[in-house]
Amino acid sequence: METAYPGMKVLLANNLMMAYNQAEAAQPAFAFVEDGFSKLPEFEMMMALFSAMDTRWVAVMDSQAATPARKSSPLLDVGAGIFELTKADHPSQFAQYFDMMINAPRRSARAAPGIAGARPSAAAAASKKLILIGSSTGGVEALRSILVGFPFDCPPTLIVQHTGRNFGSGLVSLLDRLCPARVRAAEDGTALEPGHVYVAAGQRRHMGLSSRKPLRLRMKDGPDISGHTPSVDALFTSAVPYGKDVVATILTGMGHDGAQGLLELRKAGAKTFAQDEKSSVVYGMPRVAWDIGAAQQQVPLPRMASTLLQASKA
C-alpha cells in the first residue's frame, strides 16, 4: 500500500499494548486490526482512543469461516460500524476499504476542552460534595461520555474502572486529553480538589478515602473485593462516613461490584444512581444495584453527567 499511496507511513504492532502506544503517539487516520485483538477485553480502550482521534478501522479475520468479534462481544455489537476482511482477501479489497474509510466525512476539529490556566470557582472550591463512579465492561466509553460534560471546576470525582493492568495510565491520559477537568491517576495521600478527577484502573491497590482532613485518597493493598482490585465496593464503602456529601453511580459492567457499597451509601444519605439497561453495554452491575435498592434512580448515559452535577449542587 505504501507504493500505491506515496507519503504514507505504516506502523506495525504485534500486541495490543504496542498498538495502543503507537496510535496514541502517531494519531493514525486508519487502522487494520487483527480480529483476535478486537476480542480482548482491553480493546475497549483501543476503541475509545480511535473514537477520540476519529481514526477509522477495519477488522481482519483469519478466514471467512471465522466468527467475527462483533458477533460475540457486547462492546462491538452496539454499533461500532466496522467491516470484516480476511487475510486471504486480495490487496485490492484492502485498498478499497482504505479508500472508502479514509475519504468518508470526518468530524470537525474539536475545540480544546476547558480554559487554559482556569481554576475552580469560589463556589466550587467551597462545595463539600464528592462524585463517585464505578464502571466495568463498556465503562471506558461511558466515562468518556460523562466526563466531557463535566466543567473544569467540577466537584472532586473518584472513579474505579475495571481494566487490564497495563491500560490504566492509557485510560487516564485519554480522559485527560478529552475532558475540561484534570484527570489524574489515583495516588496515595493525594488531597482532593475541585476540578480534578482521580482514576483507579489497572492498579493492584484499592482506592478509598482516608479519615484525615482535608480528605485525601488512600491506596490500600489487600485481596480482591467483589472479585476485583481496585474494587468499586472498596471505594464506596470508604465514603460511607461522608454519605450526605456523596453523589455516586454505577455504570455498565459485568458482575456485582459496587452494588453493596452503593446500598450502604444510600443508607448513609448519599444520592445514588445506576445506568439504565438500554444505554448499558452490559447490564450487570447496574442491574444488581437497582434490584437491591441501592440506586434511587436509573439514568440513561446521555443524561448521566447532568444528573450527577445537578445532584451535587443540591
C-alpha positions as CSV (number, residue, x, y, z in Angstrom):
1,M,0.0,0.0,0.0
2,E,2.9,2.3,0.6
3,T,3.7,2.3,-3.2
4,A,0.1,2.9,-4.1
5,Y,-0.1,5.8,-1.6
6,P,3.1,7.9,-1.7
7,G,4.0,9.5,1.6
8,M,2.0,7.0,3.7
9,K,3.6,5.9,6.9
10,V,2.8,2.4,8.1
11,L,3.2,1.3,11.7
12,L,3.1,-2.4,12.7
13,A,2.3,-3.7,16.2
14,N,2.3,-7.4,17.4
15,N,0.4,-6.8,20.6
16,L,-2.4,-4.6,21.8
17,M,-0.3,-2.5,24.2
18,M,2.2,-1.7,21.5
19,A,-0.7,-0.8,19.1
20,Y,-2.3,1.5,21.7
21,N,1.0,3.3,22.4
22,Q,1.8,3.8,18.7
23,A,-1.7,5.0,18.0
24,E,-1.7,7.5,20.9
25,A,1.6,8.9,19.6
26,A,1.1,8.9,15.9
27,Q,-2.7,9.5,15.8
28,P,-3.3,7.5,12.6
29,A,-6.1,8.2,10.2
30,F,-6.8,4.5,9.6
31,A,-6.0,1.1,11.1
32,F,-6.3,-2.6,10.1
33,V,-6.9,-4.6,13.3
34,E,-6.5,-8.3,13.6
35,D,-9.8,-9.7,14.7
36,G,-8.2,-11.5,17.6
37,F,-7.1,-8.2,19.1
38,S,-10.7,-6.9,19.0
39,K,-11.9,-9.9,21.1
40,L,-9.7,-8.9,24.0
41,P,-11.4,-7.0,26.9
42,E,-8.8,-4.3,26.7
43,F,-9.8,-3.5,23.1
44,E,-12.4,-1.2,24.7
45,M,-9.5,1.2,25.4
46,M,-8.4,1.0,21.7
47,M,-12.0,1.8,20.5
48,A,-12.2,4.8,22.8
49,L,-8.8,6.1,21.5
50,F,-9.9,5.6,17.9
51,S,-13.1,7.4,18.6
52,A,-11.3,10.3,20.3
53,M,-8.9,10.7,17.4
54,D,-11.5,10.0,14.7
55,T,-9.4,7.0,13.5
56,R,-11.2,4.7,11.1
57,W,-10.6,1.0,11.5
58,V,-11.4,-2.4,9.9
59,A,-11.2,-5.8,11.5
60,V,-9.2,-8.5,9.6
61,M,-10.3,-12.1,10.3
62,D,-8.2,-15.3,9.8
63,S,-10.7,-16.7,7.3
64,Q,-14.2,-16.5,6.0
65,A,-15.2,-19.3,8.4
66,A,-14.0,-17.4,11.5
67,T,-16.7,-15.8,13.7
68,P,-16.1,-12.0,13.8
69,A,-15.6,-10.5,17.2
70,R,-18.7,-8.3,16.8
71,K,-20.9,-11.5,16.9
72,S,-19.7,-12.4,20.4
73,S,-18.5,-9.1,22.0
74,P,-21.1,-6.8,23.6
75,L,-18.7,-3.9,23.1
76,L,-18.6,-4.5,19.3
77,D,-22.3,-5.3,19.0
78,V,-23.5,-1.8,19.8
79,G,-22.8,0.0,16.6
80,A,-19.0,0.1,16.2
81,G,-19.5,0.4,12.5
82,I,-16.7,-2.0,11.5
83,F,-16.4,-4.2,8.5
84,E,-14.6,-7.5,8.1
85,L,-11.8,-8.6,5.7
86,T,-9.9,-11.8,5.8
87,K,-6.2,-12.4,5.5
88,A,-6.9,-14.3,2.2
89,D,-8.6,-11.3,0.6
90,H,-6.9,-9.6,-2.4
91,P,-4.9,-6.4,-1.6
92,S,-7.3,-4.5,-3.9
93,Q,-10.1,-5.2,-1.3
94,F,-7.9,-3.8,1.5
95,A,-7.3,-0.8,-0.7
96,Q,-11.0,-0.4,-1.4
97,Y,-11.8,-0.4,2.3
98,F,-9.0,2.0,3.0
99,D,-10.2,4.5,0.3
100,M,-13.8,4.3,1.4
101,M,-13.0,4.9,5.1
102,I,-10.3,7.5,4.7
103,N,-12.4,9.6,2.3
104,A,-15.5,9.5,4.4
105,P,-16.5,12.8,6.0
106,R,-14.6,13.4,9.2
107,R,-15.6,15.2,12.3
108,S,-14.8,18.9,12.5
109,A,-11.8,19.7,14.8
110,R,-12.8,19.7,18.4
111,A,-12.1,22.8,20.5
112,A,-9.6,22.1,23.3
113,P,-11.5,21.4,26.5
114,G,-11.5,23.8,29.4
115,I,-9.9,27.1,29.7
116,A,-6.2,27.4,29.8
117,G,-5.0,28.2,33.3
118,A,-8.6,28.2,34.6
119,R,-9.1,27.5,38.3
120,P,-12.2,26.3,40.1
121,S,-14.6,29.0,41.1
122,A,-15.0,30.0,44.7
123,A,-18.4,28.3,44.8
124,A,-16.9,25.0,43.6
125,A,-14.0,25.3,45.9
126,A,-16.4,25.8,48.8
127,S,-18.5,22.8,47.9
128,K,-18.1,19.6,50.0
129,K,-19.7,17.3,47.5
130,L,-17.9,14.3,46.1
131,I,-18.8,12.4,43.0
132,L,-18.0,8.6,43.0
133,I,-18.3,6.4,39.8
134,G,-17.8,2.7,39.4
135,S,-17.7,1.0,36.0
136,S,-16.5,-2.1,34.1
137,T,-17.2,-3.6,30.7
138,G,-18.3,-0.7,28.4
139,G,-17.2,1.8,31.0
140,V,-14.4,3.4,29.1
141,E,-16.8,4.9,26.5
142,A,-19.3,5.6,29.2
143,L,-16.7,7.6,31.3
144,R,-15.7,9.5,28.2
145,S,-19.3,10.4,27.5
146,I,-19.8,11.6,31.1
147,L,-16.6,13.5,31.7
148,V,-16.7,15.6,28.5
149,G,-19.8,17.0,30.1
150,F,-18.1,17.9,33.4
151,P,-16.9,21.5,33.7
152,F,-13.3,22.4,34.6
153,D,-14.5,23.2,38.2
154,C,-16.5,20.0,38.8
155,P,-16.6,18.5,42.3
156,P,-13.8,16.1,43.2
157,T,-14.6,13.0,41.3
158,L,-13.3,9.5,42.1
159,I,-13.5,6.7,39.6
160,V,-12.8,2.9,39.7
161,Q,-12.8,1.3,36.3
162,H,-12.1,-2.4,35.8
163,T,-9.4,-2.7,33.1
164,G,-6.2,-4.6,32.3
165,R,-3.2,-3.9,34.4
166,N,-1.2,-2.2,31.6
167,F,-4.0,0.1,30.5
168,G,-4.6,2.3,33.5
169,S,-2.2,5.0,32.5
170,G,-3.6,5.0,29.0
171,L,-7.1,5.5,30.3
172,V,-6.0,8.4,32.4
173,S,-4.2,10.0,29.5
174,L,-7.1,9.5,27.2
175,L,-9.7,11.0,29.6
176,D,-7.4,13.9,30.4
177,R,-7.0,14.7,26.7
178,L,-10.7,14.9,26.3
179,C,-12.1,16.4,29.5
180,P,-12.2,20.0,30.8
181,A,-11.3,18.8,34.3
182,R,-7.9,17.5,35.1
183,V,-7.8,13.7,35.1
184,R,-5.1,12.1,37.3
185,A,-4.1,8.6,38.3
186,A,-5.1,7.8,41.9
187,E,-2.1,8.1,44.3
188,D,-1.9,7.5,48.0
189,G,-2.2,10.7,50.1
190,T,-3.5,13.0,47.3
191,A,-5.7,15.8,48.7
192,L,-9.0,16.0,46.9
193,E,-9.5,19.2,44.9
194,P,-12.4,20.6,42.8
195,G,-11.7,20.4,39.1
196,H,-9.9,17.1,39.5
197,V,-10.9,13.5,38.5
198,Y,-9.0,10.7,40.2
199,V,-8.9,7.3,38.4
200,A,-8.0,3.9,39.8
201,A,-7.7,1.5,37.0
202,G,-5.2,-1.3,36.3
203,Q,-3.7,-0.9,39.7
204,R,-3.1,-3.6,42.4
205,R,-4.4,-1.5,45.3
206,H,-7.9,-0.4,46.3
207,M,-8.8,3.3,46.3
208,G,-10.7,4.8,49.2
209,L,-11.0,7.9,51.3
210,S,-8.8,8.5,54.3
211,S,-10.2,9.9,57.5
212,R,-7.7,12.8,57.6
213,K,-8.7,16.4,56.9
214,P,-8.7,17.7,54.3
215,L,-10.0,14.5,52.6
216,R,-7.3,12.5,50.8
217,L,-7.0,9.4,48.7
218,R,-6.0,6.2,50.4
219,M,-4.5,3.4,48.3
220,K,-4.6,0.2,50.2
221,D,-3.2,-3.3,49.5
222,G,-5.4,-6.3,50.0
223,P,-7.2,-9.2,48.4
224,D,-9.8,-8.8,45.7
225,I,-13.1,-7.3,46.9
226,S,-16.2,-8.4,44.9
227,G,-13.8,-10.1,42.6
228,H,-11.8,-7.0,41.7
229,T,-8.8,-4.9,42.6
230,P,-9.3,-2.0,42.6
231,S,-12.9,-2.5,43.7
232,V,-15.9,-0.2,43.4
233,D,-17.2,-1.6,46.6
234,A,-14.0,-0.6,48.4
235,L,-14.3,2.9,47.2
236,F,-18.0,3.3,48.0
237,T,-17.7,1.7,51.5
238,S,-14.8,4.0,52.4
239,A,-17.1,7.0,51.6
240,V,-20.0,5.9,53.9
241,P,-18.9,8.3,56.8
242,Y,-19.3,11.2,54.4
243,G,-22.6,9.9,52.9
244,K,-24.6,13.1,52.9
245,D,-21.9,14.8,50.8
246,V,-21.6,12.0,48.3
247,V,-23.2,11.5,44.8
248,A,-22.5,8.0,43.5
249,T,-23.3,6.0,40.4
250,I,-22.7,2.6,38.9
251,L,-22.2,2.3,35.2
252,T,-22.2,-0.5,32.7
253,G,-20.4,-3.7,33.7
254,M,-20.4,-7.4,34.4
255,G,-20.9,-8.8,37.9
256,H,-22.0,-7.1,41.1
257,D,-19.0,-4.9,42.2
258,G,-20.2,-1.7,43.8
259,A,-23.8,-2.6,44.4
260,Q,-23.5,-3.4,48.1
261,G,-21.3,-0.3,48.7
262,L,-23.9,1.8,46.8
263,L,-26.6,0.5,49.1
264,E,-24.5,1.4,52.2
265,L,-24.0,4.9,50.7
266,R,-27.7,5.4,50.1
267,K,-28.5,4.4,53.7
268,A,-25.9,6.9,54.8
269,G,-27.7,9.7,53.0
270,A,-25.9,9.8,49.6
271,K,-27.6,10.4,46.3
272,T,-27.3,7.2,44.3
273,F,-27.8,6.3,40.7
274,A,-27.3,3.5,38.2
275,Q,-27.1,3.5,34.4
276,D,-30.2,2.2,32.7
277,E,-30.4,-1.1,30.8
278,K,-30.9,0.4,27.4
279,S,-27.7,2.5,27.4
280,S,-25.6,-0.1,29.2
281,V,-23.2,-2.3,27.1
282,V,-23.6,-4.9,29.9
283,Y,-26.5,-4.5,32.3
284,G,-24.9,-6.4,35.2
285,M,-23.5,-4.1,37.9
286,P,-26.3,-1.5,37.5
287,R,-28.9,-4.2,37.4
288,V,-27.8,-5.6,40.8
289,A,-27.6,-2.1,42.3
290,W,-31.2,-1.4,41.1
291,D,-32.5,-4.8,42.2
292,I,-31.3,-4.5,45.8
293,G,-32.5,-0.9,46.2
294,A,-29.0,0.7,46.2
295,A,-29.8,3.1,43.4
296,Q,-32.5,5.7,43.8
297,Q,-32.9,6.3,40.1
298,Q,-31.9,4.7,36.8
299,V,-30.4,7.2,34.3
300,P,-29.7,6.9,30.6
301,L,-26.0,7.5,29.8
302,P,-26.6,10.8,27.8
303,R,-28.2,12.3,30.9
304,M,-25.8,10.9,33.5
305,A,-23.4,13.9,33.6
306,S,-26.1,16.4,34.1
307,T,-27.8,14.2,36.7
308,L,-24.6,13.9,38.8
309,L,-23.7,17.5,38.5
310,Q,-27.2,18.6,39.5
311,A,-27.3,16.3,42.4
312,S,-24.0,17.6,43.6
313,K,-25.5,21.2,43.8
314,A,-28.5,20.3,46.0
